[in-house]
Amino acid sequence: MGSVQADEPSTPARDARRDLALAWTVGFTMWGLLLSVDPLLPAIQNELALTFTLRSLVLALPFLSMAIAAIPGGFLADRSGIRRSVTLGGAIATGGAGLRAVPGGTVLLLTAAVVFGLGLGLVIPNLPKLVSTRYGRDLGGFATGVYSTGLIMGSVAGVYLTKPLADVLGSWRWALVIWAALGVCVVGAWTLWVSPAHPSPRQSETGFRTLLRRRELWVLAFLFAAGNASYFFLVGNYPPYLASRGLGLDAALGQLTLLIAVGVPAIFLAPILSDGLRARRPFLWGPHVLIAALLLLIGRLPLVAIPAVSVGLGLAEMAIFALVLLLPVDLFSSDEVGRGSGIVVSFAYVGALVGPLAAGIAVDLTRSFEGVLEAFALLSVLAAFATFALPETGAHGRRS
């Protein structure tokens, strides 16, 4: 197992701050593009006469293609640097996003979903790479907390602002055009203004095989996949579950909004607090334990307690998300963090796709959410235990 070695930031402070601001805008825009189609699906389904299976594919295919593209994206980040990698991936993603607005049939819409996901998969591994090369490990928690807020705020904007935008413009296609235009502007700004990085040495096949043999790579991949599986299960099934408990539909949707909204402070504060407390692992096993407890208890709690459950789930899920984006910076050297992040992200979005799909099949077969909630609680317990297979890379656990 490779030792954890200190990496120094490679750019002056002003350049690093500008690059972090650009990373925030890229994250905001890409995640907004990802989820902007979600509130438009009823209108898209009606206009194109989509079956529910095809409607589901519009959301699922980007996750699948993200999982496929993330590993090549990591190689590209380490080999060519974050400027070229994000420019290429962002251009592909923006092109796919714009293609969704082009009048056409179902095949065009699904092709656009695949193209968008491939581009986004190339972009994601560059975010930990930026933190590693621009900020190093000492400020990694702060930098991760900052850019991660862009991801969740973009998600919130995509989900909650796109439908009103479409209503104002009179067309769901024009709403998607506005998002794609924002993508063009942001990718252009990144290309023009992100600071150049030092050229990376050619990556060897032997080095990659060594990376694949590192236990912490696969532990981290499992933790990210488990967190994504439970989070996207909740995003898709939390309102129907609460409605089955007797909560009104509007109130149930409001609880999902609350769950997502509390993630904004959580995703910002968790990595920063882990820096302050000089420990990483408690911010992984603790949230997983909380998720397991809440999923096991929610069916026994009165409806008046549901807001507290929503807050707890939202805080825990986003703390996990932020920490697993930060840990590649701790665990891998700056010349391999892109490849390490690519592998971790690939497995994470397999979890985002497979977890909710398997849960949906289970609910259809059993006509009950209880067994599924217990299964996700067990998954969180396993993830909490798996956390202890990682080295503690907070300041107390760092080695020089």
C-alpha positions in Angstrom: 0.0 0.0 0.0 1.4 3.4 -0.9 2.2 5.9 1.8 0.3 9.1 2.2 2.7 11.9 1.1 2.3 15.6 1.3 1.5 17.5 -1.9 2.1 21.2 -2.1 -0.2 23.5 -4.0 1.2 24.2 -7.5 -0.3 27.6 -8.2 -0.3 31.0 -6.5 -3.1 31.9 -4.1 -4.9 34.2 -6.5 -4.9 31.6 -9.3 -6.1 28.9 -6.9 -9.0 31.1 -5.8 -10.0 31.8 -9.4 -9.8 28.1 -10.3 -11.9 27.2 -7.3 -14.6 29.7 -8.3 -14.5 28.3 -11.9 -14.9 24.8 -10.5 -17.9 25.9 -8.5 -19.6 27.3 -11.7 -18.7 24.2 -13.6 -20.2 22.0 -10.9 -23.3 24.2 -10.6 -23.9 24.1 -14.3 -23.2 20.5 -15.0 -25.4 19.3 -12.1 -28.1 21.8 -13.1 -28.0 20.4 -16.7 -28.2 16.8 -15.3 -31.4 17.4 -13.3 -33.0 20.1 -15.4 -34.8 17.5 -17.4 -36.4 15.9 -14.3 -39.2 18.5 -13.7 -39.9 18.6 -17.5 -40.5 14.9 -17.9 -44.3 15.0 -17.7 -44.4 17.5 -20.6 -41.8 15.6 -22.5 -43.7 12.3 -22.0 -46.9 13.8 -23.2 -45.4 15.4 -26.3 -43.3 12.4 -27.4 -45.8 9.8 -26.1 -43.1 8.1 -24.1 -43.8 4.9 -22.1 -42.8 5.0 -18.4 -39.8 2.8 -19.2 -38.5 5.3 -21.8 -39.2 8.1 -19.4 -37.1 6.4 -16.8 -34.3 5.9 -19.3 -34.1 9.7 -19.9 -32.9 10.0 -16.3 -31.1 6.7 -16.0 -28.9 6.7 -19.2 -26.8 9.7 -18.1 -25.8 7.9 -14.9 -24.8 4.8 -16.9 -22.7 6.7 -19.4 -21.2 8.8 -16.5 -20.0 5.5 -15.0 -18.5 4.4 -18.3 -16.7 7.7 -19.0 -15.4 8.5 -15.5 -12.4 6.1 -15.7 -11.2 7.5 -19.0 -11.9 10.9 -17.6 -9.5 10.2 -14.7 -6.8 9.1 -17.1 -7.3 12.3 -19.1 -7.1 14.4 -16.0 -3.8 12.9 -15.0 -2.4 12.9 -18.5 -3.6 16.1 -20.1 -4.5 18.3 -17.1 -7.7 19.7 -15.8 -8.0 22.5 -18.4 -8.1 20.3 -21.4 -10.1 17.5 -19.7 -12.9 19.8 -18.4 -13.0 21.7 -21.7 -13.5 18.4 -23.7 -15.9 16.9 -21.2 -17.8 20.1 -20.8 -18.1 20.6 -24.5 -19.5 17.1 -25.0 -21.9 17.5 -22.0 -23.2 20.8 -23.2 -23.6 19.5 -26.7 -25.6 16.6 -25.4 -27.7 18.9 -23.2 -28.4 21.1 -26.2 -29.4 18.1 -28.3 -32.2 17.3 -25.9 -33.9 20.5 -27.0 -33.7 19.7 -30.7 -37.1 18.7 -32.1 -37.1 15.0 -32.8 -38.2 11.6 -31.6 -37.4 9.3 -28.7 -34.1 8.0 -30.2 -32.7 11.6 -30.4 -33.7 12.3 -26.8 -32.1 9.1 -25.5 -29.0 9.7 -27.6 -28.7 13.2 -26.1 -28.9 11.7 -22.6 -26.1 9.3 -23.4 -23.9 12.0 -24.9 -24.5 14.3 -22.0 -23.6 11.6 -19.5 -20.3 10.8 -21.3 -19.3 14.4 -21.1 -20.1 14.7 -17.5 -18.2 11.5 -16.7 -15.1 13.1 -18.2 -15.5 16.2 -16.1 -16.1 14.8 -12.6 -12.6 13.3 -11.8 -11.1 16.7 -12.5 -12.7 18.3 -9.4 -10.6 16.3 -6.8 -7.6 16.7 -9.2 -8.0 20.5 -9.0 -8.1 20.4 -5.2 -5.0 18.2 -5.1 -2.9 20.3 -7.5 -4.2 23.8 -6.5 -4.7 23.5 -2.7 -3.0 20.3 -1.5 -4.1 18.3 1.5 -3.9 21.0 4.2 -6.6 23.1 2.5 -8.4 20.2 0.8 -11.4 20.2 3.1 -12.1 23.9 2.5 -11.7 23.6 -1.3 -13.9 20.5 -1.5 -16.5 22.2 0.7 -16.6 25.2 -1.6 -16.9 23.5 -5.0 -19.2 20.8 -3.6 -21.8 23.5 -2.8 -21.9 24.2 -6.5 -23.0 20.6 -7.2 -25.9 20.6 -4.9 -27.0 24.1 -5.6 -27.0 23.3 -9.3 -29.1 20.2 -8.6 -31.6 22.3 -6.6 -31.7 24.9 -9.4 -32.2 22.2 -12.0 -35.1 20.6 -10.2 -36.9 23.7 -8.9 -36.2 26.5 -11.3 -36.5 24.7 -14.7 -40.3 24.2 -14.7 -41.1 27.8 -13.9 -38.6 28.8 -16.6 -40.4 26.6 -19.1 -43.8 28.1 -18.1 -42.5 31.6 -18.6 -40.9 30.7 -22.0 -43.9 28.6 -23.1 -41.8 25.6 -24.0 -39.8 22.9 -22.2 -37.4 23.0 -25.2 -36.5 26.6 -24.7 -35.9 26.0 -21.0 -33.3 23.4 -22.0 -31.8 25.7 -24.5 -31.2 28.3 -21.7 -29.4 25.7 -19.6 -27.3 24.6 -22.6 -26.4 28.2 -23.3 -25.3 28.6 -19.7 -23.1 25.5 -20.2 -21.5 27.0 -23.3 -20.6 30.2 -21.4 -19.2 28.3 -18.3 -17.1 25.9 -20.4 -15.8 28.9 -22.4 -14.9 30.8 -19.2 -13.1 27.7 -17.8 -11.1 27.3 -21.0 -10.1 31.0 -21.1 -9.4 31.6 -17.4 -8.3 28.5 -15.5 -4.6 28.6 -14.7 -2.3 26.3 -16.7 -0.9 23.3 -14.9 2.5 21.8 -15.2 2.7 19.0 -17.7 2.3 15.6 -16.2 4.6 12.7 -17.0 3.3 9.8 -19.1 1.3 7.4 -17.0 2.7 3.9 -16.9 0.6 0.7 -17.1 2.6 -0.6 -14.1 1.5 2.5 -12.0 -2.1 1.9 -12.9 -1.9 -1.8 -11.9 -0.4 -0.7 -8.6 -3.3 1.8 -8.0 -5.8 -1.0 -8.7 -4.2 -3.2 -6.0 -4.7 -0.5 -3.3 -7.4 -1.6 -0.8 -8.5 1.9 0.0 -9.4 2.6 -3.6 -12.1 -0.2 -3.5 -13.3 0.7 0.0 -13.8 4.3 -1.1 -15.6 3.1 -4.3 -18.0 1.0 -2.1 -18.6 3.9 0.3 -19.5 6.2 -2.6 -21.7 3.7 -4.3 -23.5 2.9 -1.1 -24.2 6.5 -0.4 -25.3 7.2 -4.0 -27.6 4.2 -4.0 -29.4 5.3 -0.8 -29.5 9.0 -1.8 -31.0 8.5 -5.3 -33.4 5.9 -3.8 -34.6 8.6 -1.4 -34.9 11.2 -4.2 -37.1 9.0 -6.2 -39.1 7.2 -3.5 -39.2 9.4 -0.4 -42.4 11.3 -1.4 -44.3 8.1 -2.5 -43.3 6.4 0.8 -44.5 9.3 2.9 -47.7 9.4 0.9 -48.2 5.7 1.7 -47.9 6.6 5.3 -50.8 9.1 5.0 -48.9 12.3 4.3 -50.4 14.6 1.6 -48.6 14.7 -1.7 -47.6 18.3 -1.4 -46.4 17.8 2.1 -44.4 14.7 1.0 -42.8 16.7 -1.8 -42.0 19.4 0.7 -40.1 16.8 2.9 -38.0 15.9 -0.1 -37.3 19.6 -0.7 -36.2 19.8 3.0 -34.0 16.7 2.7 -32.2 18.2 -0.4 -32.0 21.7 1.0 -30.2 20.8 4.2 -27.5 19.2 2.1 -26.2 22.6 1.1 -24.7 23.5 4.5 -23.8 19.8 5.1 -21.8 19.5 1.9 -19.9 22.7 2.7 -19.3 22.1 6.4 -18.5 18.4 6.6 -15.1 18.5 4.9 -14.2 21.8 6.7 -15.1 20.4 10.1 -13.1 17.2 9.3 -10.1 19.5 8.8 -10.8 21.3 12.0 -11.2 18.1 14.0 -8.2 16.5 12.2 -10.2 13.4 11.3 -12.0 12.0 8.3 -13.5 8.7 9.2 -16.1 9.9 11.8 -17.6 11.9 9.0 -18.2 8.7 7.1 -19.1 6.1 9.6 -21.2 8.5 11.7 -23.5 9.6 8.8 -23.9 6.0 7.7 -24.9 4.9 11.2 -27.4 7.8 11.3 -28.9 6.8 7.9 -29.3 3.2 9.1 -31.0 4.2 12.3 -33.4 6.6 10.6 -34.4 4.2 7.9 -35.1 1.5 10.5 -37.1 3.9 12.7 -39.0 5.9 10.2 -41.8 3.4 9.9 -42.3 3.5 13.7 -42.2 7.2 14.1 -45.3 9.5 14.0 -45.7 11.8 11.0 -44.9 14.8 13.2 -41.3 13.5 13.5 -40.8 13.2 9.8 -39.2 16.7 9.3 -36.5 15.7 11.8 -35.9 12.5 9.8 -35.7 14.5 6.6 -33.1 16.8 8.1 -31.1 13.9 9.5 -31.1 12.1 6.2 -30.2 15.1 4.1 -27.3 16.1 6.4 -25.9 12.5 6.5 -26.2 11.9 2.8 -24.4 15.1 1.8 -21.7 14.7 4.4 -20.8 11.3 2.9 -20.9 12.8 -0.6 -18.4 15.6 0.4 -16.0 13.3 2.2 -15.8 10.7 -0.6 -14.9 13.6 -3.0 -12.2 14.8 -0.5 -10.6 11.5 0.3 -9.0 10.9 -3.1 -7.0 14.0 -2.4 -5.8 12.5 0.9 -5.2 8.9 -0.4 -3.6 9.4 -3.8 -0.7 11.4 -5.0 -1.4 14.4 -7.3 -0.3 12.5 -10.4 -2.8 9.6 -9.8 -5.7 11.4 -8.1 -7.5 11.7 -11.4 -7.4 8.0 -12.1 -8.3 7.1 -8.6 -11.2 9.5 -8.6 -12.4 8.2 -12.0 -12.6 4.6 -10.7 -14.4 5.7 -7.5 -16.9 7.9 -9.4 -17.5 5.1 -11.9 -18.6 2.7 -9.2 -20.5 5.5 -7.4 -22.8 6.1 -10.4 -23.3 2.4 -10.9 -24.7 2.5 -7.4 -26.8 5.5 -8.3 -28.3 3.5 -11.2 -28.6 0.0 -9.7 -29.7 0.9 -6.2 -32.9 2.7 -7.0 -33.7 0.3 -9.9 -33.4 -2.7 -7.6 -35.4 -1.0 -4.9 -38.2 -0.1 -7.4 -38.4 -3.7 -8.5 -38.6 -4.9 -4.9 -41.4 -2.5 -4.1 -43.3 -3.6 -7.2 -43.0 -7.2 -6.1 -43.7 -6.8 -2.4 -46.1 -3.8 -2.6 -44.2 -2.5 0.5 -41.4 -0.1 1.3 -40.5 -1.7 4.6 -38.2 -4.4 3.3 -36.4 -1.9 1.0 -35.8 0.5 3.8 -34.4 -2.3 5.9 -32.1 -3.3 3.0 -30.7 0.2 2.6 -30.3 0.4 6.4 -28.2 -2.8 6.3 -26.2 -1.4 3.4 -25.4 1.7 5.5 -24.3 -0.5 8.4 -21.9 -2.4 6.1 -20.6 0.9 4.8 -20.0 2.2 8.4 -17.9 -0.9 9.2 -16.0 -0.6 5.8 -15.0 2.9 6.8 -12.5 1.5 9.3 -10.6 -0.3 6.5 -9.5 3.2 5.4 -6.5 4.9 6.9 -7.2 7.9 9.0 -5.9 10.7 6.8 -6.8 13.6 9.1 -3.8 15.5 10.5 -3.3 12.9 13.3 -3.1 10.1 10.8 -0.9 11.7 8.1 2.5 10.4 7.4 5.3 12.3 5.9 
